[in-house]
Amino acid sequence: MSTATPFDAGRTLLSDVTAAVTAAGATLRDRHTPYARGVSLDEIVGEIHANDDAVLDELREPLLAARPGSQWAEDELAGGALPPGEWWVVDPAEGNINHVHGMDDWSVTATLVRDNQPVLTVVHLPLTGDTYTAVAGGGAHLNDRPLKVSAKSELGAALIGTGQAKPGEDERTFRRIGDSVTAMLVNGLVVRVSVPATMQLIHVAAGRMDAFWQFSDVRSGLVAGALLVSEAGGTVTDLAGEPWNTGSRDFLASAPGIHAAALKVLAPIA
């Protein structure tokens, strides 16, 4: 991800986005159960769609109104570059699979992307009430507290994460994930493999984890975390070491002190 130029969003836009995301989060919190919902694949998929349907209108209309001229990226599992202009990339239930299984690792995210670079994001965790925000050129925050990435400089001391972006990836992608996890188990300290990406990337931005990588271009899971990590002082690239954007085919966000070492391990697998 290239160095972001300051984005003049104003407090009003950030406040409006936060209000919309928080309202959607309250709806999903009311839908959350401490037990799994659905047994068959069809039942699970139905629960996932029901979560999305419950909050999409709470997000779409306020966000489009808050930024006149912006557009809506419809498919949350889509990847690749967006057309020029400003787009809302939203995941109404980031970690939806966790929500319907009674787990706590899920959130609501809304990110404004301008010309394939995220410029403003809000990530709200309804079960804790925490809200992560970032504005290009304005830093990253948890509630009102500035975020800063880890000061780690040794990959061997690093807590690192990855995960699959969506069900049904091709076999080559699954094998690359497996090979990369093995390589990082050998070279890092501890490797977490979990979903969703955003819930790991907020830990990288906050300095609790040291890096996250993914073989994916599913933008809804990466744009929020990419901006949070970048604005918290981290380094965000693809696995060739080039600046990341929504057109990149893979992803690495890390503390600057271990970025080169992580790339050295992952680049041959990518």
Disulfide bonds with the S-S distance in Angstrom:
none
